[in-house]
Amino acid sequence: MSPKLKQAFGGVFIANQEFTPESGAAVVAAGEVDAIAFGRTYIANPDLPERIAQNAELNEPDASTFYGKGPKGYTDYPTLAY
């Protein structure tokens, strides 16, 4: 589906649905999309680029905290220890 959408759109095409770092890298490498956006995955992993670079385990997003009041679920996910 993505290659047809990218071709029809004609511009930079960013996909963002349920990709893992591995599956995202594969569709970018195949030229199906130009980039991948990681919405919920990024919320749960504020250090996502570093986690991907280190092939580190990812935190699971807690959907029960989405769109709530306050910082819970947005600023309290653990980061990698440096």
N, C-alpha and C positions, 0 to 999 in steps of 0.2 A: 504494500500500500504506500509506504513512504516514498519510494522512487517515483511513482506516478504523481504524488502530491508535489514533490520537489520540482519535477519537470513542469507541471502545470503552473506552479507558483512562479518559477523562474528566478527567484531571489535566494538569499541565504535561508536555508530551511533548518530549523532547530526542533528536534523531537523531544518529547518530555514525558512519555507515559510508561511507567513501570520498568525502566531500564536499570540494569546493574552496571557497575563499571565495565565489566567484561562484555556484556551485550551491547552497551553503548559504544565501546571502542570498536566492536566488530562492524556495526552499521556505519560508523564514520569511516572506517578503513575501506569498506565496500563502496563508499561514495553514495550511499542511500540517503544520508543526511549530512549536513555540514557541521553540526554540533549537537550535543545532548545537554538538556537542562535537568537537574536533579532537585526538584522542589522539596517533597517530604523527606527524601534522603538527606538533603542538605540541612534541613531544619534539625534532624536528629544527629547530624554529624557536622558541627560547625567547623571542623578541621578536615572536611571531606577531601580536598586536594592532597593533603598530607597522608591521609589514610589510603587513598588510591595509590599514591606513589610508594607507600610502604607495604602495600597489599595487606593492610591491617583489617581486622574485623570491623564491621559497621554496626553502629547502634541501630536498633529497630525504632522507627517512629511510633509514638504513642498517640494514635488518632483521637483518643478520648480527651486529650488536652488541646486539640486544635480549636482555634477560634474562641478560646476561653478568656477569662479576665486574668490579667497579670502575666508574669513571666513563665509560669509553669508550662513546660513543654516547648518552650522557645529558647530559653537561656540556661537551662539546667541539665542538659545532656553532657555526659562526661567526654572530655577530650583525651587525646593520647598524652601519656606522661612523657615529658621531655627531659 
